[in-house]
């Protein structure tokens, strides 16, 4: 170009800096100004007479404002933090994509294995809850792997496959997405699916404690099912409203499994109540 001008000005007492970029057909200038307008350096090339004609030929003006104090207050992530964040994001994305692919190719197996892991974890947490807060009890805690395995088998062999077919059936019977249809789905779950699952869970607890018989099972159902069902009425309808209203049908069993992590802790406590009472007496 015929002429180019770079002017740099600043004020030591002002934290605000304004950058203005002016472009025209014959010259280009970069001007940094503050309130004092005190010029410290001036670089110039070309003819001085071109500067007087620049005001009439401006085609573009861009102003960028930044505060030095605000820039200093912005958090700075270290390279190690950024690398960890990137690794976590990549790992979560890979796990999510892998689970979605597995869910499409092997839906029942994927849901069953997921339920198996969550049910086992929930029973372990229930055993931890059963221990008292005293240090003596904490030291005496021994993980009952037989009980956790029994709970995991319920998730693997019952809840995973049955929930797959249950939600497939419920969406065929009630395909609507209105609030009325959602309430109907939630009511059917509380009437049929919930009580049947609770009865199976009670049976598995009796099996692992080596006290299973049809009579003991019926006694357990009569004594503990009503209270468990009433407690479920305050928990599962809210879960159903969220799952039926906002979650894709193929991911509902996964969401239910996650919610079951909380519910099964309570259910494990109820199912193993008699066994705990015997231990306390002994």
C-alpha positions in Angstrom: 0.0 0.0 0.0 1.2 3.6 -0.5 1.2 4.3 3.2 0.9 2.5 6.5 0.9 4.0 10.0 1.1 2.3 13.5 0.5 4.6 16.5 0.6 3.2 20.1 -0.7 5.3 23.0 -1.4 4.4 26.6 -2.1 5.9 30.1 -0.4 4.4 33.1 -3.3 5.4 35.4 -6.1 3.8 33.4 -6.7 0.0 33.4 -8.9 0.2 30.3 -7.4 -0.1 26.8 -9.2 0.4 23.5 -8.0 -1.0 20.3 -9.3 0.6 17.1 -8.6 -0.8 13.6 -9.2 1.5 10.6 -9.0 0.3 7.0 -9.2 2.3 3.8 -8.2 2.0 0.2 -4.8 3.6 0.6 -3.6 3.1 4.1 -3.9 0.9 7.2 -3.5 2.1 10.8 -3.6 0.5 14.3 -4.3 2.9 17.1 -4.2 2.1 20.9 -5.6 4.9 23.0 -6.4 5.6 26.6 -7.7 8.7 28.5 -4.3 10.5 28.5 -3.8 10.1 24.7 0.0 10.2 25.4 1.9 8.9 22.4 5.0 7.0 23.2 6.1 5.6 19.8 5.2 6.4 16.3 6.2 4.2 13.3 5.6 5.5 9.9 6.4 4.6 6.3 5.4 6.3 3.1 4.3 9.9 2.5 3.0 12.1 5.3 0.5 13.8 3.0 -1.6 10.5 2.7 -2.7 10.8 6.3 -4.8 13.9 5.8 -7.1 12.1 3.3 -7.8 9.0 5.4 -10.9 10.3 7.2 -13.0 10.4 4.1 -12.1 6.9 2.9 -12.9 4.8 6.1 -14.6 1.5 5.1 -14.4 -0.5 8.3 -13.9 0.2 12.0 -13.6 -2.5 14.7 -13.3 -1.6 18.3 -12.3 -4.1 20.9 -12.4 -3.2 24.6 -10.9 -5.2 27.4 -10.2 -4.4 31.1 -6.9 -5.4 32.4 -8.3 -6.2 35.9 -11.0 -8.5 34.4 -8.4 -10.4 32.4 -6.3 -10.9 35.5 -9.3 -12.3 37.4 -10.2 -14.9 34.8 -9.2 -18.4 36.0 -6.3 -20.0 34.2 -6.3 -23.7 33.7 -2.9 -25.4 33.7 -1.9 -27.8 30.9 -2.2 -30.8 33.3 -5.8 -29.8 34.2 -6.7 -29.3 30.6 -5.3 -32.7 29.7 -7.2 -34.4 32.5 -10.4 -32.7 31.5 -9.9 -33.7 27.9 -9.2 -37.3 28.9 -12.3 -37.4 31.1 -14.4 -36.0 28.3 -13.0 -38.5 25.8 -13.5 -41.4 28.2 -17.1 -40.4 28.9 -17.9 -40.0 25.2 -16.4 -43.3 24.4 -18.4 -45.1 27.2 -21.6 -43.4 26.1 -21.1 -44.4 22.5 -20.1 -47.9 23.4 -23.2 -48.3 25.6 -25.5 -47.0 23.0 -24.0 -49.3 20.4 -24.3 -52.3 22.7 -27.9 -51.3 23.6 -28.8 -51.4 19.9 -27.0 -54.7 19.1 -27.7 -56.6 22.4 -30.5 -54.8 24.2 -31.5 -57.6 26.7 -27.9 -58.6 27.5 -26.8 -55.0 28.0 -29.7 -54.2 30.3 -29.3 -57.4 32.3 -25.6 -56.8 32.9 -26.3 -53.2 33.9 -28.9 -54.3 36.3 -26.6 -57.0 37.7 -23.8 -54.4 38.5 -26.2 -51.9 40.0 -28.0 -54.4 42.1 -24.8 -55.8 43.5 -23.6 -52.3 44.3 -26.9 -51.4 46.0 -26.7 -54.4 48.3 -23.1 -53.6 49.2 -24.2 -50.0 50.1 -27.1 -51.5 52.1 -24.7 -53.6 54.1 -22.7 -50.5 54.8 -25.8 -48.6 55.9 -26.7 -51.5 58.3 -23.5 -51.0 60.3 -23.7 -48.6 63.2 -21.7 -45.4 63.5 -19.5 -46.6 66.3 -15.9 -47.5 65.5 -16.3 -51.0 67.0 -19.1 -51.8 64.6 -17.1 -50.4 61.7 -14.2 -52.6 62.5 -16.5 -55.7 62.8 -18.0 -55.1 59.4 -17.6 -58.1 57.0 -18.9 -57.9 53.5 -21.5 -60.6 52.8 -20.6 -61.5 49.3 -23.2 -64.3 49.1 -26.0 -61.8 49.8 -24.6 -59.3 47.2 -24.3 -62.1 44.6 -28.0 -63.1 45.2 -29.0 -59.5 44.6 -26.9 -59.3 41.5 -28.6 -62.5 40.2 -32.0 -60.9 40.6 -30.8 -58.0 38.5 -29.2 -60.2 35.8 -31.9 -62.9 35.5 -35.1 -61.0 36.4 -35.0 -57.3 36.4 -32.9 -56.8 33.2 -34.9 -59.1 30.9 -38.3 -58.4 32.5 -37.9 -54.6 32.4 -37.0 -54.8 28.7 -40.2 -56.7 27.8 -42.3 -54.7 30.3 -41.5 -51.3 28.9 -41.8 -52.6 25.4 -45.3 -53.9 26.2 -46.3 -50.8 28.1 -45.5 -48.5 25.2 -47.5 -50.7 22.8 -50.5 -50.7 25.1 -50.2 -47.0 25.9 -48.3 -45.3 23.1 -49.4 -41.8 24.0 -47.2 -39.1 25.6 -49.9 -37.0 27.3 -50.0 -36.6 31.0 -53.0 -38.9 31.3 -51.1 -41.6 29.4 -48.0 -41.1 31.6 -50.1 -41.5 34.8 -51.6 -44.7 33.4 -48.2 -46.1 32.8 -47.1 -45.2 36.3 -50.2 -46.7 37.8 -49.7 -50.0 35.9 -46.1 -50.1 37.1 -47.2 -49.7 40.7 -50.0 -52.3 40.4 -48.1 -55.1 38.5 -44.4 -54.6 37.9 -43.4 -53.1 41.3 -45.1 -55.7 43.6 -43.9 -58.7 41.5 -40.3 -57.5 41.6 -40.5 -56.9 45.3 -41.8 -60.5 45.9 -38.9 -61.9 43.8 -36.5 -59.8 45.8 -37.8 -61.2 49.0 -37.4 -64.7 47.7 -33.8 -64.2 46.8 -33.1 -62.8 50.3 -34.6 -66.0 51.8 -32.6 -68.2 49.4 -29.3 -66.6 50.2 -30.0 -66.8 54.0 -30.9 -70.6 53.5 -34.4 -70.1 55.0 -36.5 -70.2 51.8 -39.7 -72.1 51.8 -43.1 -71.3 50.3 -44.5 -70.7 53.7 -41.7 -68.4 54.8 -42.0 -66.6 51.4 -45.7 -66.0 51.9 -45.2 -64.9 55.4 -42.5 -62.4 54.2 -44.8 -61.1 51.6 -47.7 -60.6 54.0 -45.6 -58.9 56.6 -43.4 -56.6 54.5 -44.9 -56.1 51.0 -47.6 -53.6 52.1 -45.2 -51.3 53.8 -42.7 -51.6 50.9 -45.5 -50.9 48.4 -46.6 -47.8 50.2 -43.0 -46.6 50.4 -42.7 -47.2 46.6 -45.8 -45.1 46.0 -43.9 -42.1 47.2 -40.8 -42.8 45.1 -41.6 -44.6 41.8 -44.4 -42.5 40.5 -42.1 -39.5 40.4 -39.4 -41.6 38.7 -42.0 -42.8 36.2 -43.2 -39.3 35.4 -39.6 -38.3 34.6 -38.8 -41.4 32.6 -42.0 -41.6 30.5 -42.1 -37.8 30.0 -38.5 -37.0 29.1 -36.4 -40.1 28.4 -36.3 -42.1 25.2 -37.9 -45.6 25.6 -34.7 -47.5 24.9 -32.9 -45.7 27.8 -35.7 -45.9 30.3 -34.4 -49.3 31.8 -31.0 -47.6 32.3 -32.6 -44.7 34.1 -34.7 -47.1 36.2 -31.6 -49.1 37.1 -29.9 -45.9 38.3 -32.9 -45.0 40.4 -33.0 -48.6 41.7 -29.6 -48.0 43.2 -31.3 -45.9 45.8 -34.5 -48.0 46.1 -32.7 -51.4 46.4 -30.7 -50.1 49.4 -34.1 -49.7 51.2 -35.4 -53.0 49.8 -32.3 -54.9 50.9 -32.8 -53.5 54.4 -36.4 -54.7 54.4 -35.6 -58.1 52.8 -32.9 -58.9 55.3 -34.6 -57.5 58.3 -35.2 -60.9 60.0 -31.6 -61.9 59.4 -30.3 -58.8 61.0 -32.6 -59.2 64.0 -31.2 -62.7 64.5 -27.6 -61.4 64.4 -28.4 -58.8 67.0 -30.0 -61.3 69.3 -27.0 -63.6 69.0 
